[in-house]
């Protein structure tokens, strides 16, 4: 069976209620895995839960969103900047794709998990 265009995605999907690692034990700066946020009949999800599991000796992480999966220049919105372990909620910033971008890391590694919490 051949899938028609638009059904298959190049990027893994972060479905409602699902948690995935946006960064897994990252030891160097740079962006992590891009996830597509599937839309329903009302549009993209408007609630995301971000959980920073470990930060080592200190880190700065941008949670970035875009409607362009290439995250091209001018197409990236910083939804939130986090620097401590714990949970952060992003509300009313709907985008089609999301990723975590490790901006700085003092020491150790950094793991960031994202959960699609649906719509408000």
PyMOL commands that set and color helices and strands:
alter all, ss='L'
color gray80, all
select strands_A, chain A and resi 12-13+19-26+30-31+35-36+47-54+59-66+77-82+86-91+97-105+110-116
alter strands_A, ss='S'
color yellow, strands_A
deselect
rebuild
show_as cartoon
